[in-house]
């Protein structure tokens, strides 16, 4: 973290309209990422969660018990909690559907990382010092982004 202070002194704020945010991080690599993802999925399943990937969601409704009724290409699902991940293609549909249920959507910040690899002799001072982040105010992206027609990937936790 000492190197980060040096970078902050040498780089005037606003020079690129980004700021250097010091973080401690580890590189796990692609191979290890598969294991971490599998471990997270197994943990969710052990706690009663269920994944329904590549499942078309045609309708969402609020259940009388406060949960959700989800109409899918595989039938109706009841869930206490619902995590919908429609991607760009389905975000508009999702926003309209949850809006009709009285769910408010809004904008939130997004963390965009940029990895640049160069010879260590070029950027020794910056190696593993942190990530560059755009200012949050510059990226007012919706939390539930618009889009979805037919494909929604969902994780359903009963």
C-alpha angles and dihedrals in degrees: 000000000000088000090056091060089054091052092049092053093047097044114063113225112258094024091124097008089250133098133219110239112197113227137164110232142161127215110231100176129221096284093054092043090066091056093047091050092048091049091052091049091049090050092053091048093049088057093053100269122138131201123217104184124187090012120147112231112204101176143004127205137172114251121223090246091059095261130106135268110210121193109206139170085260097051137271120327127193115207135175089207129023130196111189119190106184100161120211094308094060105028096096092053091048093049092050093045097049090041089059087054091055095255111146118223126195147162125285138176122271127206112225117190126200123197119199121181121201136152110290090237089064099052107014090139092058103038109128090347096125146289129284113237130190114235110273092233090064095062111052095171120168117256087220099035119208121259138070129133110161114345125068124162109212138186110204121198111192 
